């Protein structure tokens, strides 16, 4: 689902980037209000789950590959606004260090995976979970627990299997709607941007090709991968670190002087890093992510494209340090693990640094 460089026109990239600016501004403001300051460094761990999920490629219908994103998962743990920021930072690192997704297409990739996915996924989750005793999982605005007379402890929200069913469906719907947005962004390119000969300048596949090519494998496989990953990690965190939950953060006052340890969470991240080379087993290229040197030979509807779009062939590109999570002269598996370590470390450091100037501040009531 990562849109590569030059598959979208510069105009399309600019429009999508501009569309994300108010989203990021809103997400920053809401995260500052909703997320307790002591939890902000842990957002790096949430971003790490997303970064690692995207390294586990799985084979899809039609001989392509895909992956989970983890956007709904981060929304369940930190809220959809924080999830938007976490996935955006993960996508930025992927683009500038590993060449996974275009730098110019960063806004479009964020719109799909950092905006549509977590907000829709969490919205469906809340819709399905409904209200308990007239309240939504007993969640209240964060400030309501800071010394107000109606403050009371978090009661654990909805129990049983319902949260997991809601998380499964929410993450499935979120990923597929994000894939649909990506397909539309691909599909409108040949309608809007053509050369004098009538050939597409950028992505050459119209809506009639792009939508089924993206949606069939995501509906059939990738959506379920996203859902299983979301539920599995959500269940583990709920059992081992129950305070690491968006609804609990909204309901509970911070426990001053008590530092919690999240060893199981970081242990799971370490396990995912060690297991990430499994993503190398899936052969083929994700649909819409072919290089300029191979797109002319891609067969669609029984025939090869037969040409290379000029905007794609001569467009701008960034020389990244570890293209495709590889390093020249290093074993492919070791390079993949090293990429995972670098990505996770940078994400944790970035959010740790962001949290430093916020120490000592209290969320507004």
matplotlib code that plots the C-alpha trace (Angstrom):
import matplotlib.pyplot as plt

x = [0.0, 3.1, 2.8, 6.3, 7.9, 6.5, 3.3, 1.3, 1.7, 3.4, 0.0, -1.6, 1.2, 0.9, -2.9, -2.6, 0.2, -1.9, -4.8, -2.8, -1.6, -4.8, -5.0, -1.5, -2.3, -5.5, -3.7, -0.9, -3.4, -5.7, -2.8, -1.4, -4.7, -5.6, -2.3, -0.7, 2.8, 4.3, 2.8, 4.1, 7.5, 5.6, 4.1, 7.4, 6.7, 3.3, 5.0, 7.5, 4.5, 3.4, 6.9, 7.5, 4.0, 4.8, 8.0, 6.0, 5.1, 2.5, 1.6, -1.7, -4.1, -2.7, 0.9, 1.6, 2.4, 1.0, 1.3, -0.4, -0.1, -1.2, -3.0, -6.1, -3.9, -2.1, -5.5, -6.7, -3.6, -3.1, -6.1, -6.6, -4.9, -1.7, -1.9, -2.0, 1.2, 2.9, 2.2, 3.2, 6.6, 7.0, 6.1, 8.6, 11.4, 10.5, 10.6, 13.8, 15.9, 14.6, 12.9, 9.6, 7.1, 7.9, 9.0, 6.8, 4.0, 4.4, 1.2, -0.8, 0.6, -0.1, -3.7, -4.3, -2.4, -2.1, -5.5, -8.1, -7.0, -6.7, -9.6, -12.0, -10.7, -11.2, -14.5, -15.9, -14.5, -16.3, -19.5, -19.5, -18.6, -21.4, -22.2, -22.1, -24.6, -25.2, -21.4, -18.9, -16.8, -16.8, -14.4, -14.4, -12.3, -8.9, -9.3, -12.4, -10.3, -7.9, -9.3, -13.0, -15.7, -17.0, -13.6, -13.8, -11.4, -11.5, -13.7, -12.0, -14.5, -16.2, -15.1, -15.4, -14.8, -16.7, -13.6, -11.7, -14.5, -14.9, -11.1, -11.0, -13.8, -12.6, -9.0, -10.3, -12.6, -9.9, -7.3, -9.6, -10.9, -7.3, -6.6, -9.6, -8.3, -4.9, -6.6, -8.5, -5.4, -3.7, -6.7, -7.3, -3.7, -4.2, -7.5, -5.9, -2.3, -1.4, 1.3, 0.7, 0.4, -2.3, -0.1, -0.2, 2.4, 2.4, 0.4, -0.9, -3.8, -7.3, -9.9, -11.3, -7.9, -6.6, -9.7, -10.1, -6.3, -6.0, -9.3, -9.5, -6.2, -6.9, -10.4, -9.3, -6.0, -4.4, -7.4, -7.5, -3.7, -4.2, -7.1, -5.3, -2.2, -4.3, -6.3, -3.2, -1.1, -4.2, -5.0, -1.4, -1.2, -4.6, -3.4, 0.2, -0.1, -3.8, -3.1, -1.7, -5.1, -6.6, -9.9, -8.1, -6.0, -9.2, -10.7, -7.8, -5.8, -2.0, -0.4, 2.2, 5.5, 4.7, 6.7, 5.3, 7.4, 6.3, 8.7, 6.2, 5.5, 9.2, 9.8, 7.1, 8.9, 12.2, 10.4, 9.0, 12.4, 13.9, 11.1, 10.9, 13.0, 9.8, 8.6, 11.3, 9.7, 6.8, 7.8, 6.6, 6.1, 3.2, 0.7, 1.6, 5.1, 7.0, 10.2, 10.4, 12.6, 10.0, 6.5, 6.5, 6.6, 3.9, 1.0, -2.5, -5.7, -3.5, -1.2, 1.9, 1.7, 4.3, 5.7, 7.2, 5.2, 7.6, 6.8, 7.6, 10.8, 12.3, 10.8, 12.7, 14.0, 16.0, 19.1, 18.3, 20.9, 19.2, 17.0, 14.4, 15.8, 19.1, 22.7, 25.3, 27.6, 25.5, 23.5, 19.8, 18.5, 20.9, 20.3, 16.5, 17.0, 19.4, 16.8, 14.2, 16.5, 17.4, 13.7, 12.5, 15.4, 14.8, 11.1, 11.6, 14.3, 12.2, 9.2, 11.4, 12.9, 9.5, 8.4, 11.3, 10.0, 6.6, 7.8, 6.2, 3.2, -0.3, -3.0, -5.6, -8.8]
y = [0.0, 2.3, 4.5, 4.8, 7.9, 9.3, 7.1, 10.2, 13.5, 16.4, 18.1, 15.0, 14.8, 18.5, 18.2, 15.1, 16.7, 19.8, 17.7, 16.1, 19.4, 20.1, 16.5, 16.6, 19.9, 18.4, 15.2, 17.1, 19.2, 16.3, 14.1, 16.8, 17.0, 13.2, 11.4, 11.5, 12.9, 9.8, 7.7, 9.8, 8.1, 4.8, 6.0, 5.1, 1.5, 1.8, 3.2, 0.3, -2.2, -0.4, -0.3, -4.0, -5.1, -3.5, -5.6, -8.9, -9.3, -12.0, -13.4, -12.1, -13.1, -12.4, -13.1, -9.8, -9.2, -7.1, -6.4, -5.3, -1.7, -1.7, 1.6, 0.5, -1.3, 1.9, 3.7, 1.2, 1.7, 5.4, 6.9, 7.6, 11.0, 9.6, 6.7, 9.2, 10.7, 7.4, 5.9, 9.2, 9.1, 5.4, 6.1, 9.0, 6.8, 4.2, 6.7, 8.5, 5.6, 2.6, 3.9, 2.2, 4.7, 7.9, 11.1, 13.1, 10.7, 11.0, 13.0, 10.4, 7.5, 9.2, 10.0, 6.3, 4.6, 7.3, 9.0, 6.8, 3.5, 4.5, 6.9, 4.5, 1.4, 3.0, 4.5, 1.1, -0.4, 2.1, 1.8, -2.0, -1.9, 0.5, 1.9, 0.2, 1.3, 4.6, 5.3, 4.3, 1.8, 4.1, 6.4, 10.1, 13.1, 12.9, 16.0, 14.7, 12.5, 15.2, 16.0, 16.4, 15.2, 12.6, 10.9, 7.1, 4.3, 2.8, -0.3, -2.1, -1.2, -4.0, -7.5, -10.8, -11.3, -8.3, -5.9, -8.4, -9.0, -5.2, -4.7, -7.5, -5.9, -2.4, -3.1, -5.1, -2.3, 0.3, -1.4, -2.1, 1.5, 2.7, 0.3, 1.7, 5.3, 4.2, 2.5, 5.7, 7.8, 5.4, 5.1, 8.8, 9.5, 8.2, 10.1, 13.4, 13.2, 12.0, 12.9, 14.0, 10.3, 9.6, 7.5, 7.9, 10.2, 8.5, 5.5, 3.9, 1.9, 3.5, 2.9, -0.1, -1.9, -0.3, -0.8, -4.6, -5.1, -3.5, -4.5, -8.2, -9.2, -6.8, -8.1, -11.7, -11.7, -8.5, -7.3, -10.5, -10.3, -6.8, -8.0, -11.0, -8.9, -6.2, -8.6, -10.7, -7.7, -6.0, -9.1, -9.4, -5.8, -5.9, -8.9, -7.8, -4.0, -3.2, 0.5, 0.9, 1.5, 4.6, 4.2, 3.7, 6.8, 8.8, 7.4, 7.3, 10.0, 9.5, 7.6, 10.1, 8.6, 5.1, 4.1, 1.1, -1.3, -2.6, -5.6, -7.8, -5.0, -4.5, -8.3, -8.6, -6.0, -7.9, -11.1, -9.3, -8.0, -11.4, -12.9, -10.2, -12.1, -14.2, -11.3, -12.1, -15.4, -13.8, -13.5, -10.9, -7.1, -5.3, -4.1, -0.6, -0.6, -1.8, 0.1, 2.1, -0.6, -3.3, -1.7, -1.9, -5.7, -6.0, -8.1, -6.9, -8.4, -10.7, -8.2, -6.2, -2.5, -2.0, 1.4, 3.2, 6.4, 9.3, 11.0, 7.8, 7.2, 10.7, 11.7, 12.7, 10.1, 10.1, 8.0, 6.3, 4.6, 1.1, 0.7, -2.1, -2.8, -4.1, -3.1, -3.8, -6.6, -7.8, -10.9, -10.2, -11.7, -9.8, -6.6, -7.0, -7.5, -4.5, -2.4, -3.4, -2.6, 0.8, 1.7, 0.7, 2.4, 5.6, 5.6, 5.1, 7.8, 10.3, 10.0, 10.0, 13.3, 14.7, 13.9, 15.6, 19.2, 18.0, 16.6, 18.3, 19.6, 18.5, 17.8, 20.5, 19.7]
z = [0.0, 0.0, -3.0, -4.6, -6.0, -9.2, -9.3, -8.4, -10.2, -8.3, -8.2, -6.6, -4.1, -3.2, -2.7, -0.5, 1.5, 2.0, 3.1, 5.8, 7.4, 9.3, 10.2, 11.8, 13.5, 15.0, 16.0, 17.8, 19.7, 20.7, 21.6, 23.9, 25.7, 25.8, 26.3, 29.8, 29.5, 31.1, 28.3, 25.4, 25.2, 24.9, 21.7, 20.1, 21.0, 19.3, 16.2, 16.4, 16.2, 13.0, 11.5, 12.2, 11.0, 7.6, 7.3, 7.5, 3.8, 3.0, -0.4, -1.8, -4.5, -7.9, -7.1, -5.3, -1.6, 1.2, 4.9, 8.0, 9.2, 12.8, 12.7, 14.5, 17.1, 18.0, 18.2, 20.7, 22.8, 22.5, 20.7, 17.0, 17.2, 18.6, 16.1, 13.3, 14.5, 15.2, 11.8, 10.1, 11.7, 10.9, 7.3, 7.2, 8.4, 5.8, 3.0, 3.8, 5.1, 3.4, 0.2, 1.2, -0.1, -1.9, -0.2, -2.6, -2.0, 1.8, 2.2, 0.2, 2.2, 5.4, 4.3, 3.6, 6.5, 9.2, 8.8, 7.2, 8.7, 12.5, 12.6, 10.7, 12.5, 15.9, 14.9, 13.9, 17.1, 19.2, 17.2, 17.6, 21.2, 22.0, 25.4, 28.8, 31.4, 29.6, 29.3, 26.6, 28.4, 31.4, 29.6, 30.6, 29.5, 31.0, 33.0, 34.7, 36.9, 38.0, 41.4, 40.4, 42.8, 40.4, 40.0, 40.3, 39.3, 35.9, 35.9, 33.0, 30.3, 28.4, 29.2, 27.5, 23.8, 22.5, 22.5, 20.4, 17.9, 17.6, 17.2, 14.5, 12.5, 13.0, 11.9, 8.9, 7.7, 8.4, 6.3, 3.4, 3.3, 3.3, 0.4, -1.5, -1.1, -2.4, -5.4, -6.2, -6.0, -8.4, -10.7, -11.3, -12.5, -16.1, -16.3, -15.4, -16.6, -20.2, -22.7, -26.3, -27.4, -24.9, -22.6, -18.9, -17.4, -14.0, -12.7, -16.0, -14.4, -14.4, -11.7, -13.5, -13.0, -9.8, -7.6, -8.2, -8.2, -4.8, -3.2, -4.0, -2.3, 0.6, 1.2, 0.8, 2.7, 3.9, 5.8, 7.8, 8.4, 9.8, 12.0, 13.4, 14.2, 15.9, 18.0, 19.0, 20.2, 21.7, 23.8, 25.0, 26.0, 27.8, 29.9, 30.6, 30.7, 31.2, 31.9, 28.3, 26.9, 25.3, 27.2, 30.5, 29.8, 29.3, 32.5, 35.0, 36.7, 36.4, 39.3, 40.6, 41.6, 40.3, 37.3, 35.5, 33.6, 30.2, 29.8, 28.0, 25.4, 24.6, 24.7, 22.0, 19.9, 20.3, 19.2, 16.1, 15.2, 15.4, 13.3, 10.7, 8.1, 7.6, 5.5, 3.0, 2.2, 0.3, -3.3, -5.8, -5.6, -4.0, -6.6, -7.8, -6.4, -9.4, -10.5, -13.6, -15.1, -14.8, -15.2, -19.0, -18.7, -16.0, -17.4, -16.7, -18.3, -20.3, -21.9, -20.9, -20.5, -23.2, -22.2, -19.3, -18.2, -18.8, -15.5, -13.7, -15.7, -15.4, -12.1, -8.9, -6.5, -3.3, -2.8, 0.6, 2.8, 2.9, -0.1, 0.3, 3.8, 2.3, 2.6, -0.1, 0.9, 3.9, 4.0, 3.2, 6.4, 8.6, 6.7, 7.2, 11.0, 11.1, 9.3, 11.9, 14.8, 13.3, 12.6, 16.1, 17.8, 15.9, 16.6, 20.3, 20.5, 18.5, 20.8, 23.9, 22.7, 22.0, 25.5, 27.2, 27.0, 28.2, 31.5, 34.4, 32.4, 33.3, 30.7, 30.7, 32.4]

ax = plt.figure().add_subplot(projection="3d")
ax.plot(x, y, z, "-o")
ax.set_aspect("equal")
plt.show()
